Amino acid sequence: MLRITTTQAKAIRRKRADLGLTKKLACKEIGIGYVTLNNLERGEYMTKPSIYAKAMEWLAKDY
């Protein structure tokens, strides 16, 4: 299990806002479920390596 830090959570929220995505659309882009995205955006969340990788790849995309 890998931990999503508060800094990473803030980056996820900021990118979603910058792109004007709803949580539902962001879930589709990242490839995760709605509840998982809620947990990621709150931060200090332990998640599976596969979910962590999807979220970090999405953050890095376009940068």
mmCIF file of the N, C-alpha and C atoms, coordinates in Angstrom:
data_MODEL
# 
_entry.id   MODEL 
# 
loop_
_atom_site.group_PDB 
_atom_site.id 
_atom_site.type_symbol 
_atom_site.label_atom_id 
_atom_site.label_alt_id 
_atom_site.label_comp_id 
_atom_site.label_asym_id 
_atom_site.label_entity_id 
_atom_site.label_seq_id 
_atom_site.pdbx_PDB_ins_code 
_atom_site.Cartn_x 
_atom_site.Cartn_y 
_atom_site.Cartn_z 
_atom_site.occupancy 
_atom_site.B_iso_or_equiv 
_atom_site.pdbx_formal_charge 
_atom_site.auth_seq_id 
_atom_site.auth_comp_id 
_atom_site.auth_asym_id 
_atom_site.auth_atom_id 
_atom_site.pdbx_PDB_model_num 
ATOM 1   N N  . MET A 1 1  ? 0.840   -1.176 0.000   1.00 0.00 ? 1  MET A N  1 
ATOM 2   C CA . MET A 1 1  ? 0.000   0.000  0.000   1.00 0.00 ? 1  MET A CA 1 
ATOM 3   C C  . MET A 1 1  ? 0.894   1.252  0.000   1.00 0.00 ? 1  MET A C  1 
ATOM 4   N N  . LEU A 1 2  ? 0.468   2.237  -0.771  1.00 0.00 ? 2  LEU A N  1 
ATOM 5   C CA . LEU A 1 2  ? 1.202   3.502  -0.875  1.00 0.00 ? 2  LEU A CA 1 
ATOM 6   C C  . LEU A 1 2  ? 0.328   4.634  -0.349  1.00 0.00 ? 2  LEU A C  1 
ATOM 7   N N  . ARG A 1 3  ? 0.980   5.623  0.226   1.00 0.00 ? 3  ARG A N  1 
ATOM 8   C CA . ARG A 1 3  ? 0.255   6.739  0.838   1.00 0.00 ? 3  ARG A CA 1 
ATOM 9   C C  . ARG A 1 3  ? 0.191   7.937  -0.108  1.00 0.00 ? 3  ARG A C  1 
ATOM 10  N N  . ILE A 1 4  ? -1.008  8.488  -0.257  1.00 0.00 ? 4  ILE A N  1 
ATOM 11  C CA . ILE A 1 4  ? -1.207  9.749  -0.966  1.00 0.00 ? 4  ILE A CA 1 
ATOM 12  C C  . ILE A 1 4  ? -1.025  10.853 0.073   1.00 0.00 ? 4  ILE A C  1 
ATOM 13  N N  . THR A 1 5  ? -0.078  11.732 -0.166  1.00 0.00 ? 5  THR A N  1 
ATOM 14  C CA . THR A 1 5  ? 0.183   12.816 0.784   1.00 0.00 ? 5  THR A CA 1 
ATOM 15  C C  . THR A 1 5  ? -0.804  13.961 0.565   1.00 0.00 ? 5  THR A C  1 
ATOM 16  N N  . THR A 1 6  ? -0.823  14.882 1.499   1.00 0.00 ? 6  THR A N  1 
ATOM 17  C CA . THR A 1 6  ? -1.702  16.040 1.344   1.00 0.00 ? 6  THR A CA 1 
ATOM 18  C C  . THR A 1 6  ? -1.258  16.896 0.159   1.00 0.00 ? 6  THR A C  1 
ATOM 19  N N  . THR A 1 7  ? 0.032   16.945 -0.117  1.00 0.00 ? 7  THR A N  1 
ATOM 20  C CA . THR A 1 7  ? 0.534   17.697 -1.268  1.00 0.00 ? 7  THR A CA 1 
ATOM 21  C C  . THR A 1 7  ? 0.059   17.069 -2.577  1.00 0.00 ? 7  THR A C  1 
ATOM 22  N N  . GLN A 1 8  ? 0.100   15.752 -2.663  1.00 0.00 ? 8  GLN A N  1 
ATOM 23  C CA . GLN A 1 8  ? -0.379  15.058 -3.857  1.00 0.00 ? 8  GLN A CA 1 
ATOM 24  C C  . GLN A 1 8  ? -1.886  15.235 -4.007  1.00 0.00 ? 8  GLN A C  1 
ATOM 25  N N  . ALA A 1 9  ? -2.612  15.173 -2.900  1.00 0.00 ? 9  ALA A N  1 
ATOM 26  C CA . ALA A 1 9  ? -4.061  15.365 -2.936  1.00 0.00 ? 9  ALA A CA 1 
ATOM 27  C C  . ALA A 1 9  ? -4.400  16.756 -3.451  1.00 0.00 ? 9  ALA A C  1 
ATOM 28  N N  . LYS A 1 10 ? -3.656  17.746 -2.986  1.00 0.00 ? 10 LYS A N  1 
ATOM 29  C CA . LYS A 1 10 ? -3.877  19.124 -3.433  1.00 0.00 ? 10 LYS A CA 1 
ATOM 30  C C  . LYS A 1 10 ? -3.610  19.243 -4.933  1.00 0.00 ? 10 LYS A C  1 
ATOM 31  N N  . ALA A 1 11 ? -2.571  18.576 -5.417  1.00 0.00 ? 11 ALA A N  1 
ATOM 32  C CA . ALA A 1 11 ? -2.241  18.616 -6.842  1.00 0.00 ? 11 ALA A CA 1 
ATOM 33  C C  . ALA A 1 11 ? -3.348  17.965 -7.678  1.00 0.00 ? 11 ALA A C  1 
ATOM 34  N N  . ILE A 1 12 ? -3.906  16.878 -7.187  1.00 0.00 ? 12 ILE A N  1 
ATOM 35  C CA . ILE A 1 12 ? -5.006  16.214 -7.893  1.00 0.00 ? 12 ILE A CA 1 
ATOM 36  C C  . ILE A 1 12 ? -6.217  17.141 -7.962  1.00 0.00 ? 12 ILE A C  1 
ATOM 37  N N  . ARG A 1 13 ? -6.576  17.749 -6.835  1.00 0.00 ? 13 ARG A N  1 
ATOM 38  C CA . ARG A 1 13 ? -7.712  18.689 -6.816  1.00 0.00 ? 13 ARG A CA 1 
ATOM 39  C C  . ARG A 1 13 ? -7.450  19.871 -7.739  1.00 0.00 ? 13 ARG A C  1 
ATOM 40  N N  . ARG A 1 14 ? -6.232  20.404 -7.712  1.00 0.00 ? 14 ARG A N  1 
ATOM 41  C CA . ARG A 1 14 ? -5.897  21.576 -8.523  1.00 0.00 ? 14 ARG A CA 1 
ATOM 42  C C  . ARG A 1 14 ? -5.958  21.247 -10.013 1.00 0.00 ? 14 ARG A C  1 
ATOM 43  N N  . LYS A 1 15 ? -5.405  20.103 -10.416 1.00 0.00 ? 15 LYS A N  1 
ATOM 44  C CA . LYS A 1 15 ? -5.433  19.745 -11.834 1.00 0.00 ? 15 LYS A CA 1 
ATOM 45  C C  . LYS A 1 15 ? -6.871  19.534 -12.306 1.00 0.00 ? 15 LYS A C  1 
ATOM 46  N N  . ARG A 1 16 ? -7.665  18.867 -11.482 1.00 0.00 ? 16 ARG A N  1 
ATOM 47  C CA . ARG A 1 16 ? -9.072  18.646 -11.857 1.00 0.00 ? 16 ARG A CA 1 
ATOM 48  C C  . ARG A 1 16 ? -9.784  19.983 -12.033 1.00 0.00 ? 16 ARG A C  1 
ATOM 49  N N  . ALA A 1 17 ? -9.526  20.924 -11.139 1.00 0.00 ? 17 ALA A N  1 
ATOM 50  C CA . ALA A 1 17 ? -10.141 22.255 -11.239 1.00 0.00 ? 17 ALA A CA 1 
ATOM 51  C C  . ALA A 1 17 ? -9.625  23.013 -12.454 1.00 0.00 ? 17 ALA A C  1 
ATOM 52  N N  . ASP A 1 18 ? -8.317  22.960 -12.695 1.00 0.00 ? 18 ASP A N  1 
ATOM 53  C CA . ASP A 1 18 ? -7.731  23.650 -13.848 1.00 0.00 ? 18 ASP A CA 1 
ATOM 54  C C  . ASP A 1 18 ? -8.320  23.150 -15.165 1.00 0.00 ? 18 ASP A C  1 
ATOM 55  N N  . LEU A 1 19 ? -8.594  21.845 -15.225 1.00 0.00 ? 19 LEU A N  1 
ATOM 56  C CA . LEU A 1 19 ? -9.170  21.268 -16.440 1.00 0.00 ? 19 LEU A CA 1 
ATOM 57  C C  . LEU A 1 19 ? -10.687 21.411 -16.495 1.00 0.00 ? 19 LEU A C  1 
ATOM 58  N N  . GLY A 1 20 ? -11.274 21.874 -15.398 1.00 0.00 ? 20 GLY A N  1 
ATOM 59  C CA . GLY A 1 20 ? -12.730 22.045 -15.348 1.00 0.00 ? 20 GLY A CA 1 
ATOM 60  C C  . GLY A 1 20 ? -13.473 20.727 -15.372 1.00 0.00 ? 20 GLY A C  1 
ATOM 61  N N  . LEU A 1 21 ? -12.886 19.693 -14.777 1.00 0.00 ? 21 LEU A N  1 
ATOM 62  C CA . LEU A 1 21 ? -13.492 18.367 -14.798 1.00 0.00 ? 21 LEU A CA 1 
ATOM 63  C C  . LEU A 1 21 ? -14.354 18.137 -13.560 1.00 0.00 ? 21 LEU A C  1 
ATOM 64  N N  . THR A 1 22 ? -15.483 17.510 -13.782 1.00 0.00 ? 22 THR A N  1 
ATOM 65  C CA . THR A 1 22 ? -16.255 17.028 -12.644 1.00 0.00 ? 22 THR A CA 1 
ATOM 66  C C  . THR A 1 22 ? -15.518 15.813 -12.094 1.00 0.00 ? 22 THR A C  1 
ATOM 67  N N  . LYS A 1 23 ? -15.905 15.389 -10.913 1.00 0.00 ? 23 LYS A N  1 
ATOM 68  C CA . LYS A 1 23 ? -15.278 14.188 -10.353 1.00 0.00 ? 23 LYS A CA 1 
ATOM 69  C C  . LYS A 1 23 ? -15.541 12.979 -11.236 1.00 0.00 ? 23 LYS A C  1 
ATOM 70  N N  . LYS A 1 24 ? -16.741 12.914 -11.793 1.00 0.00 ? 24 LYS A N  1 
ATOM 71  C CA . LYS A 1 24 ? -17.106 11.785 -12.654 1.00 0.00 ? 24 LYS A CA 1 
ATOM 72  C C  . LYS A 1 24 ? -16.210 11.727 -13.891 1.00 0.00 ? 24 LYS A C  1 
ATOM 73  N N  . LEU A 1 25 ? -15.980 12.872 -14.527 1.00 0.00 ? 25 LEU A N  1 
ATOM 74  C CA . LEU A 1 25 ? -15.115 12.900 -15.706 1.00 0.00 ? 25 LEU A CA 1 
ATOM 75  C C  . LEU A 1 25 ? -13.660 12.618 -15.343 1.00 0.00 ? 25 LEU A C  1 
ATOM 76  N N  . ALA A 1 26 ? -13.227 13.140 -14.205 1.00 0.00 ? 26 ALA A N  1 
ATOM 77  C CA . ALA A 1 26 ? -11.857 12.882 -13.756 1.00 0.00 ? 26 ALA A CA 1 
ATOM 78  C C  . ALA A 1 26 ? -11.658 11.389 -13.496 1.00 0.00 ? 26 ALA A C  1 
ATOM 79  N N  . CYS A 1 27 ? -12.653 10.746 -12.922 1.00 0.00 ? 27 CYS A N  1 
ATOM 80  C CA . CYS A 1 27 ? -12.567 9.305  -12.675 1.00 0.00 ? 27 CYS A CA 1 
ATOM 81  C C  . CYS A 1 27 ? -12.356 8.540  -13.972 1.00 0.00 ? 27 CYS A C  1 
ATOM 82  N N  . LYS A 1 28 ? -13.087 8.936  -15.001 1.00 0.00 ? 28 LYS A N  1 
ATOM 83  C CA . LYS A 1 28 ? -12.944 8.275  -16.304 1.00 0.00 ? 28 LYS A CA 1 
ATOM 84  C C  . LYS A 1 28 ? -11.551 8.492  -16.870 1.00 0.00 ? 28 LYS A C  1 
ATOM 85  N N  . GLU A 1 29 ? -11.038 9.722  -16.766 1.00 0.00 ? 29 GLU A N  1 
ATOM 86  C CA . GLU A 1 29 ? -9.704  10.016 -17.289 1.00 0.00 ? 29 GLU A CA 1 
ATOM 87  C C  . GLU A 1 29 ? -8.625  9.240  -16.550 1.00 0.00 ? 29 GLU A C  1 
ATOM 88  N N  . ILE A 1 30 ? -8.745  9.169  -15.238 1.00 0.00 ? 30 ILE A N  1 
ATOM 89  C CA . ILE A 1 30 ? -7.726  8.513  -14.425 1.00 0.00 ? 30 ILE A CA 1 
ATOM 90  C C  . ILE A 1 30 ? -7.875  6.998  -14.476 1.00 0.00 ? 30 ILE A C  1 
ATOM 91  N N  . GLY A 1 31 ? -9.124  6.542  -14.585 1.00 0.00 ? 31 GLY A N  1 
ATOM 92  C CA . GLY A 1 31 ? -9.389  5.104  -14.605 1.00 0.00 ? 31 GLY A CA 1 
ATOM 93  C C  . GLY A 1 31 ? -9.606  4.524  -13.223 1.00 0.00 ? 31 GLY A C  1 
ATOM 94  N N  . ILE A 1 32 ? -10.233 5.327  -12.352 1.00 0.00 ? 32 ILE A N  1 
ATOM 95  C CA . ILE A 1 32 ? -10.515 4.888  -10.988 1.00 0.00 ? 32 ILE A CA 1 
ATOM 96  C C  . ILE A 1 32 ? -11.975 5.172  -10.669 1.00 0.00 ? 32 ILE A C  1 
ATOM 97  N N  . GLY A 1 33 ? -12.449 4.647  -9.549  1.00 0.00 ? 33 GLY A N  1 
ATOM 98  C CA . GLY A 1 33 ? -13.827 4.851  -9.123  1.00 0.00 ? 33 GLY A CA 1 
ATOM 99  C C  . GLY A 1 33 ? -14.028 6.172  -8.402  1.00 0.00 ? 33 GLY A C  1 
ATOM 100 N N  . TYR A 1 34 ? -15.283 6.560  -8.296  1.00 0.00 ? 34 TYR A N  1 
ATOM 101 C CA . TYR A 1 34 ? -15.659 7.832  -7.673  1.00 0.00 ? 34 TYR A CA 1 
ATOM 102 C C  . TYR A 1 34 ? -15.240 7.895  -6.207  1.00 0.00 ? 34 TYR A C  1 
ATOM 103 N N  . VAL A 1 35 ? -15.505 6.848  -5.465  1.00 0.00 ? 35 VAL A N  1 
ATOM 104 C CA . VAL A 1 35 ? -15.145 6.815  -4.039  1.00 0.00 ? 35 VAL A CA 1 
ATOM 105 C C  . VAL A 1 35 ? -13.634 6.903  -3.878  1.00 0.00 ? 35 VAL A C  1 
ATOM 106 N N  . THR A 1 36 ? -12.906 6.220  -4.743  1.00 0.00 ? 36 THR A N  1 
ATOM 107 C CA . THR A 1 36 ? -11.447 6.259  -4.686  1.00 0.00 ? 36 THR A CA 1 
ATOM 108 C C  . THR A 1 36 ? -10.943 7.672  -4.934  1.00 0.00 ? 36 THR A C  1 
ATOM 109 N N  . LEU A 1 37 ? -11.508 8.361  -5.910  1.00 0.00 ? 37 LEU A N  1 
ATOM 110 C CA . LEU A 1 37 ? -11.097 9.739  -6.173  1.00 0.00 ? 37 LEU A CA 1 
ATOM 111 C C  . LEU A 1 37 ? -11.381 10.620 -4.962  1.00 0.00 ? 37 LEU A C  1 
ATOM 112 N N  . ASN A 1 38 ? -12.535 10.453 -4.344  1.00 0.00 ? 38 ASN A N  1 
ATOM 113 C CA . ASN A 1 38 ? -12.840 11.216 -3.126  1.00 0.00 ? 38 ASN A CA 1 
ATOM 114 C C  . ASN A 1 38 ? -11.765 10.989 -2.068  1.00 0.00 ? 38 ASN A C  1 
ATOM 115 N N  . ASN A 1 39 ? -11.382 9.746  -1.873  1.00 0.00 ? 39 ASN A N  1 
ATOM 116 C CA . ASN A 1 39 ? -10.356 9.422  -0.889  1.00 0.00 ? 39 ASN A CA 1 
ATOM 117 C C  . ASN A 1 39 ? -9.012  10.028 -1.266  1.00 0.00 ? 39 ASN A C  1 
ATOM 118 N N  . LEU A 1 40 ? -8.656  9.961  -2.543  1.00 0.00 ? 40 LEU A N  1 
ATOM 119 C CA . LEU A 1 40 ? -7.385  10.533 -2.991  1.00 0.00 ? 40 LEU A CA 1 
ATOM 120 C C  . LEU A 1 40 ? -7.353  12.040 -2.772  1.00 0.00 ? 40 LEU A C  1 
ATOM 121 N N  . GLU A 1 41 ? -8.450  12.703 -3.083  1.00 0.00 ? 41 GLU A N  1 
ATOM 122 C CA . GLU A 1 41 ? -8.490  14.160 -2.951  1.00 0.00 ? 41 GLU A CA 1 
ATOM 123 C C  . GLU A 1 41 ? -8.469  14.624 -1.497  1.00 0.00 ? 41 GLU A C  1 
ATOM 124 N N  . ARG A 1 42 ? -8.841  13.764 -0.580  1.00 0.00 ? 42 ARG A N  1 
ATOM 125 C CA . ARG A 1 42 ? -8.765  14.115 0.842   1.00 0.00 ? 42 ARG A CA 1 
ATOM 126 C C  . ARG A 1 42 ? -7.334  13.995 1.363   1.00 0.00 ? 42 ARG A C  1 
ATOM 127 N N  . GLY A 1 43 ? -6.529  13.140 0.747   1.00 0.00 ? 43 GLY A N  1 
ATOM 128 C CA . GLY A 1 43 ? -5.139  12.969 1.161   1.00 0.00 ? 43 GLY A CA 1 
ATOM 129 C C  . GLY A 1 43 ? -4.987  12.069 2.366   1.00 0.00 ? 43 GLY A C  1 
ATOM 130 N N  . GLU A 1 44 ? -3.716  11.787 2.687   1.00 0.00 ? 44 GLU A N  1 
ATOM 131 C CA . GLU A 1 44 ? -3.371  10.888 3.787   1.00 0.00 ? 44 GLU A CA 1 
ATOM 132 C C  . GLU A 1 44 ? -4.161  9.584  3.675   1.00 0.00 ? 44 GLU A C  1 
ATOM 133 N N  . TYR A 1 45 ? -4.142  9.039  2.482   1.00 0.00 ? 45 TYR A N  1 
ATOM 134 C CA . TYR A 1 45 ? -4.912  7.845  2.157   1.00 0.00 ? 45 TYR A CA 1 
ATOM 135 C C  . TYR A 1 45 ? -3.964  6.768  1.666   1.00 0.00 ? 45 TYR A C  1 
ATOM 136 N N  . MET A 1 46 ? -4.125  5.565  2.169   1.00 0.00 ? 46 MET A N  1 
ATOM 137 C CA . MET A 1 46 ? -3.324  4.429  1.719   1.00 0.00 ? 46 MET A CA 1 
ATOM 138 C C  . MET A 1 46 ? -4.059  3.747  0.566   1.00 0.00 ? 46 MET A C  1 
ATOM 139 N N  . THR A 1 47 ? -3.347  3.516  -0.523  1.00 0.00 ? 47 THR A N  1 
ATOM 140 C CA . THR A 1 47 ? -3.992  2.929  -1.696  1.00 0.00 ? 47 THR A CA 1 
ATOM 141 C C  . THR A 1 47 ? -3.086  1.873  -2.330  1.00 0.00 ? 47 THR A C  1 
ATOM 142 N N  . LYS A 1 48 ? -3.671  1.074  -3.192  1.00 0.00 ? 48 LYS A N  1 
ATOM 143 C CA . LYS A 1 48 ? -2.929  0.034  -3.903  1.00 0.00 ? 48 LYS A CA 1 
ATOM 144 C C  . LYS A 1 48 ? -1.931  0.690  -4.850  1.00 0.00 ? 48 LYS A C  1 
ATOM 145 N N  . PRO A 1 49 ? -0.812  0.013  -5.115  1.00 0.00 ? 49 PRO A N  1 
ATOM 146 C CA . PRO A 1 49 ? 0.172   0.560  -6.053  1.00 0.00 ? 49 PRO A CA 1 
ATOM 147 C C  . PRO A 1 49 ? -0.407  0.874  -7.430  1.00 0.00 ? 49 PRO A C  1 
ATOM 148 N N  . SER A 1 50 ? -1.359  0.062  -7.897  1.00 0.00 ? 50 SER A N  1 
ATOM 149 C CA . SER A 1 50 ? -1.933  0.301  -9.227  1.00 0.00 ? 50 SER A CA 1 
ATOM 150 C C  . SER A 1 50 ? -2.741  1.602  -9.252  1.00 0.00 ? 50 SER A C  1 
ATOM 151 N N  . ILE A 1 51 ? -3.480  1.896  -8.196  1.00 0.00 ? 51 ILE A N  1 
ATOM 152 C CA . ILE A 1 51 ? -4.261  3.132  -8.114  1.00 0.00 ? 51 ILE A CA 1 
ATOM 153 C C  . ILE A 1 51 ? -3.315  4.325  -7.980  1.00 0.00 ? 51 ILE A C  1 
ATOM 154 N N  . TYR A 1 52 ? -2.306  4.166  -7.148  1.00 0.00 ? 52 TYR A N  1 
ATOM 155 C CA . TYR A 1 52 ? -1.307  5.216  -6.954  1.00 0.00 ? 52 TYR A CA 1 
ATOM 156 C C  . TYR A 1 52 ? -0.652  5.565  -8.296  1.00 0.00 ? 52 TYR A C  1 
ATOM 157 N N  . ALA A 1 53 ? -0.261  4.538  -9.048  1.00 0.00 ? 53 ALA A N  1 
ATOM 158 C CA . ALA A 1 53 ? 0.385   4.757  -10.344 1.00 0.00 ? 53 ALA A CA 1 
ATOM 159 C C  . ALA A 1 53 ? -0.536  5.486  -11.308 1.00 0.00 ? 53 ALA A C  1 
ATOM 160 N N  . LYS A 1 54 ? -1.806  5.101  -11.370 1.00 0.00 ? 54 LYS A N  1 
ATOM 161 C CA . LYS A 1 54 ? -2.761  5.768  -12.256 1.00 0.00 ? 54 LYS A CA 1 
ATOM 162 C C  . LYS A 1 54 ? -2.896  7.248  -11.907 1.00 0.00 ? 54 LYS A C  1 
ATOM 163 N N  . ALA A 1 55 ? -3.003  7.541  -10.616 1.00 0.00 ? 55 ALA A N  1 
ATOM 164 C CA . ALA A 1 55 ? -3.164  8.932  -10.177 1.00 0.00 ? 55 ALA A CA 1 
ATOM 165 C C  . ALA A 1 55 ? -1.916  9.753  -10.491 1.00 0.00 ? 55 ALA A C  1 
ATOM 166 N N  . MET A 1 56 ? -0.744  9.201  -10.247 1.00 0.00 ? 56 MET A N  1 
ATOM 167 C CA . MET A 1 56 ? 0.503   9.936  -10.487 1.00 0.00 ? 56 MET A CA 1 
ATOM 168 C C  . MET A 1 56 ? 0.766   10.104 -11.985 1.00 0.00 ? 56 MET A C  1 
ATOM 169 N N  . GLU A 1 57 ? 0.427   9.107  -12.779 1.00 0.00 ? 57 GLU A N  1 
ATOM 170 C CA . GLU A 1 57 ? 0.572   9.232  -14.238 1.00 0.00 ? 57 GLU A CA 1 
ATOM 171 C C  . GLU A 1 57 ? -0.358  10.318 -14.767 1.00 0.00 ? 57 GLU A C  1 
ATOM 172 N N  . TRP A 1 58 ? -1.570  10.388 -14.244 1.00 0.00 ? 58 TRP A N  1 
ATOM 173 C CA . TRP A 1 58 ? -2.518  11.420 -14.659 1.00 0.00 ? 58 TRP A CA 1 
ATOM 174 C C  . TRP A 1 58 ? -1.994  12.793 -14.293 1.00 0.00 ? 58 TRP A C  1 
ATOM 175 N N  . LEU A 1 59 ? -1.416  12.914 -13.088 1.00 0.00 ? 59 LEU A N  1 
ATOM 176 C CA . LEU A 1 59 ? -0.855  14.214 -12.678 1.00 0.00 ? 59 LEU A CA 1 
ATOM 177 C C  . LEU A 1 59 ? 0.286   14.633 -13.599 1.00 0.00 ? 59 LEU A C  1 
ATOM 178 N N  . ALA A 1 60 ? 1.123   13.693 -13.975 1.00 0.00 ? 60 ALA A N  1 
ATOM 179 C CA . ALA A 1 60 ? 2.297   13.993 -14.798 1.00 0.00 ? 60 ALA A CA 1 
ATOM 180 C C  . ALA A 1 60 ? 1.932   14.254 -16.271 1.00 0.00 ? 60 ALA A C  1 
ATOM 181 N N  . LYS A 1 61 ? 0.803   13.738 -16.698 1.00 0.00 ? 61 LYS A N  1 
ATOM 182 C CA . LYS A 1 61 ? 0.365   13.902 -18.085 1.00 0.00 ? 61 LYS A CA 1 
ATOM 183 C C  . LYS A 1 61 ? 0.194   15.390 -18.404 1.00 0.00 ? 61 LYS A C  1 
ATOM 184 N N  . ASP A 1 62 ? 0.680   15.797 -19.542 1.00 0.00 ? 62 ASP A N  1 
ATOM 185 C CA . ASP A 1 62 ? 0.578   17.174 -20.029 1.00 0.00 ? 62 ASP A CA 1 
ATOM 186 C C  . ASP A 1 62 ? 1.550   18.138 -19.362 1.00 0.00 ? 62 ASP A C  1 
ATOM 187 N N  . TYR A 1 63 ? 2.472   17.625 -18.543 1.00 0.00 ? 63 TYR A N  1 
ATOM 188 C CA . TYR A 1 63 ? 3.451   18.502 -17.893 1.00 0.00 ? 63 TYR A CA 1 
ATOM 189 C C  . TYR A 1 63 ? 4.838   18.143 -18.334 1.00 0.00 ? 63 TYR A C  1 
# 
